[in-house]
């Protein structure tokens, strides 16, 4: 499942690509036909992310306040299989896809369009282009030459703007809400380290009130929003906390340290489009050919390989149906 940085990155991309535009909205699959008809012709007023939830406000005019009763909110949760794919003319700069399931562990899952001139977001270098394709990508199809492609697969939602199209497939949730409905969803969620309005003390209080292990609590979106399996494993290693220690047995100071470590890691993910957590001083030189993850992650998906700091073999255990990775020495308490 895409982690929270991906949804914040997606929100920024959609705002840049479509913000302030009146959009044509369709549901080629038909499962969101009524919702699409309500949004068709409306203006995208911005975008917001909270954890793994994306909120897109639509209204009849670009100058509307988000508090206006006429604003309709589109909530999307990608879940395990949801993804957005993009295509457009030379004026439409976008990634090829955001949120698509990775084919291999560690695959970035996001690269520049071969047609359309690159990425709407920083951190992508167009590395997917074949040699000699750079000039073609820079030119791209002219606005009067580009035609929206036929939907591929079961497209739940299509957003079509002046210069490009975004197709949503396989989401766990795709629904329309009013402002109170958005507020109700957000009340169920814990604080999101990537949001300006997040309160670390709320996270500390929620974690300290529970007997579950911190490894489970970091995956509980009601305790903290946006962290997933990679961030969970990596930040606990970096702070030196055992994933099996109960939340109510961790000091406030250490819980704040988890939050303060997690936030810049996720901000880096928003900026670059992928997750890396290893400090430069800990990256092996040369990088072991049998352990490519050692250049990006301390423990995640490195079962049996030596810890980058103490050489103890990294351990793995299934916890709440998810694979958990940790160093038994560095995270002994």
QUIZI-V509372 format. One record per helix or strand of 3 or more residues. SS is the DSSP state (helix for helix, strand for strand). FROM is the first residue (numbers start at 1). TO is the last residue. If there is no record, write none. Layout:
ss=SS from=FROM to=TO
ss=SS from=FROM to=TO
This chain:
ss=helix from=4 to=18
ss=strand from=24 to=26
ss=helix from=33 to=39
ss=strand from=48 to=50
ss=strand from=53 to=59
ss=strand from=72 to=77
ss=strand from=83 to=88
ss=helix from=134 to=139
ss=strand from=155 to=160
ss=strand from=164 to=169
ss=strand from=173 to=177
ss=helix from=179 to=187
ss=helix from=200 to=208
ss=helix from=214 to=217
ss=helix from=229 to=239
ss=helix from=247 to=249
ss=helix from=252 to=272
ss=helix from=280 to=282
ss=helix from=292 to=295
ss=strand from=313 to=319
ss=strand from=322 to=327
